Structure formats: structure tokens, C-alpha cells
């Protein structure tokens, strides 16, 4: 935008077509700030969704690793009801967090639909 000269300046086309301006520095600055804001607004929701989905996926992976570790440490003995209940409670907390986040983010989930 700044180094292309007057060629291929699509952001300034309306200004250069209808208004005769000798110095295009200020219109170029305004167009640059506008472009930065538009790209930020376009990318932010995608990055927020990706970040939250990564966090939730990591929490589920950590919970699964904890469950597998407890199974390995049990040496064939039955796992106590307290341990299973604590894992179930942690799973429920993560699921509730995902459901609350999904209410305002509308995570795209092509494979899962909710009936009811």
C-alpha cells in the first residue's frame, strides 16, 4: 500500500477517482488502519474458538491420562468408588464449561448433534 506507488492501490481507488489529492499520505494511513482493523476483526473469533477448543481438548486429554494412570496403579484391583466419582465429577465440570462456552461461541461440531 505504501510502496506500490499509485499503481494497484485498490483501497484508495474511490479517493483518487473522485477527489484530486496531491499528497496521499493521510488517506493511505487511514486505509492502512482500516485494513488492520478489518483483518483483526475477521481473525479474532477464529483464533478465540481455536484457543478455547485447544484448552478443552487438553483438559480432556489430561483427564484421560489421569484415568489411565489410576488404572495402571490399581494392579488389577478394583478402583474405589471415590476415585471414579472424582473423575466423573471432573469430567462433568469440563463438559459444563464446554456447554457454557458453546452457548456464545457456537463451536462448529459437524459430527455431533443434540436431539431433545
Secondary structure, DSSP 4 states (H G I P E B T S, - for coil): --SSTTTT-GGGHHHHHHS--S--HHHHHHHHHHHHHHHHHHHHHHHHHHHHHHHHHHHHHHHHHHHHHHHHHTTTSPPPHHHHHHHHHHHHHHHHHHHHHHHHH----SS-----
